[in-house]
Amino acid sequence: MAATGSKGSFPPFRPGASSPEGAGPEVCLVIESPEALALIRLLPDRPSVVVARHGSLDRDLLARVAPDRVVFPLVGTGFDALHMVVLLNGLGYGGLACAVTGPLPDRAMVERELRAHAPGLNFHIVELRSA
């Protein structure tokens, strides 16, 4: 399984990203995305992972988990990336948001459209493809 992001590669997970001293791994909140979990397992520097359902995402969860990155499917069961970027933006989330999907004909166009609904949110699409 390989991934590409908006600049040709998956935005990297950085060890130590969640603490100023660099002592702990990055914290990744995965919202109903088994594909993201499979991709994370392949990383040499794995982040700490918290898994949650999209219905549980609120200000309290973000405060408890303090994720550096939130990962969710482009299209999930009962929700989609548009719902997620608007919600995260409305909650004042300041980390990286990534939607995971299969190959798209025009990833950049989809990213632009979703970013237009959540100005200021650091958002990327990660396309998964078979290696």
C-alpha positions as CSV (number, residue, x, y, z in Angstrom):
1,M,0.0,0.0,0.0
2,A,1.4,3.4,-1.0
3,A,0.1,6.9,-0.3
4,T,0.4,10.2,-2.0
5,G,-0.6,13.6,-0.6
6,S,-1.2,17.0,-2.0
7,K,2.5,17.5,-2.7
8,G,3.2,14.0,-4.1
9,S,3.9,12.3,-0.7
10,F,2.0,11.6,2.5
11,P,2.5,14.5,5.0
12,P,5.1,12.9,7.3
13,F,4.5,11.8,10.8
14,R,7.2,13.4,13.0
15,P,8.5,11.7,16.1
16,G,8.2,14.0,19.0
17,A,5.8,16.4,17.3
18,S,3.4,16.5,20.2
19,S,5.8,17.8,22.8
20,P,8.0,20.8,22.8
21,E,11.0,18.8,24.0
22,G,10.4,16.2,21.3
23,A,10.0,13.5,24.0
24,G,6.8,11.9,22.7
25,P,5.5,10.7,19.4
26,E,3.0,12.6,17.3
27,V,-0.6,12.0,18.4
28,C,-3.0,10.9,15.6
29,L,-6.8,10.8,16.0
30,V,-8.2,8.3,13.5
31,I,-11.9,8.7,12.8
32,E,-13.4,5.5,11.4
33,S,-10.6,4.9,8.9
34,P,-9.2,1.3,8.8
35,E,-7.3,2.3,5.7
36,A,-5.4,4.9,7.7
37,L,-4.6,2.4,10.5
38,A,-3.2,0.0,7.9
39,L,-1.0,2.8,6.5
40,I,0.2,3.9,9.9
41,R,1.3,0.3,10.7
42,L,3.7,0.6,7.7
43,L,5.5,3.8,9.0
44,P,8.9,3.5,10.6
45,D,8.1,6.2,13.1
46,R,4.6,5.4,14.3
47,P,2.6,8.0,16.0
48,S,0.4,7.4,19.1
49,V,-3.0,6.6,17.7
50,V,-6.4,7.2,19.2
51,V,-9.4,5.8,17.4
52,A,-12.9,7.4,17.7
53,R,-16.2,7.4,15.9
54,H,-17.2,10.6,14.0
55,G,-20.2,11.1,16.3
56,S,-17.9,11.5,19.3
57,L,-15.7,14.2,17.8
58,D,-16.2,17.4,19.8
59,R,-14.3,20.0,21.7
60,D,-13.9,17.8,24.7
61,L,-12.4,14.9,22.7
62,L,-10.0,17.2,21.0
63,A,-8.9,18.7,24.3
64,R,-8.4,15.2,25.9
65,V,-6.5,13.7,23.0
66,A,-4.7,16.9,21.8
67,P,-4.0,15.4,18.3
68,D,-1.4,16.7,16.0
69,R,-3.3,15.2,13.2
70,V,-6.9,14.0,12.6
71,V,-7.4,11.4,9.9
72,F,-10.7,10.4,8.4
73,P,-12.1,8.9,5.2
74,L,-13.0,11.1,2.3
75,V,-16.4,9.3,2.3
76,G,-17.5,7.4,5.5
77,T,-20.7,5.8,6.6
78,G,-23.0,8.7,7.5
79,F,-20.4,11.4,7.1
80,D,-17.8,12.7,4.6
81,A,-14.8,15.0,4.5
82,L,-16.9,18.1,4.0
83,H,-18.7,17.4,7.3
84,M,-15.3,16.7,9.0
85,V,-13.4,19.8,7.8
86,V,-16.4,22.1,8.7
87,L,-16.6,20.5,12.1
88,L,-12.9,20.6,12.8
89,N,-12.7,24.2,11.6
90,G,-15.7,25.2,13.8
91,L,-14.1,23.5,16.8
92,G,-10.9,25.6,16.3
93,Y,-8.7,22.6,15.5
94,G,-5.2,23.8,14.7
95,G,-3.4,20.6,13.6
96,L,-3.3,18.7,10.4
97,A,-6.5,17.2,8.9
98,C,-6.1,14.4,6.4
99,A,-8.8,12.6,4.4
100,V,-7.9,9.1,3.2
101,T,-9.3,7.8,-0.1
102,G,-8.5,5.7,-3.1
103,P,-7.2,7.3,-6.3
104,L,-9.0,10.5,-7.5
105,P,-9.0,11.9,-11.0
106,D,-8.2,15.4,-9.6
107,R,-7.1,15.4,-6.0
108,A,-6.0,19.1,-6.1
109,M,-9.5,20.2,-7.1
110,V,-11.2,18.2,-4.3
111,E,-8.7,19.7,-1.8
112,R,-9.4,23.2,-3.0
113,E,-13.2,22.7,-2.7
114,L,-12.9,21.3,0.8
115,R,-10.5,24.0,1.9
116,A,-12.9,26.6,0.7
117,H,-15.4,25.4,3.4
118,A,-12.8,25.5,6.1
119,P,-10.5,28.5,5.6
120,G,-7.4,28.2,7.7
121,L,-7.6,24.5,8.3
122,N,-4.4,22.6,7.3
123,F,-6.0,20.0,5.2
124,H,-4.6,17.3,2.8
125,I,-6.0,14.3,0.9
126,V,-4.0,11.1,1.1
127,E,-4.6,8.8,-1.8
128,L,-4.0,5.1,-1.2
129,R,-3.1,2.8,-4.1
130,S,-1.9,-0.8,-4.3
131,A,1.9,-1.1,-4.5
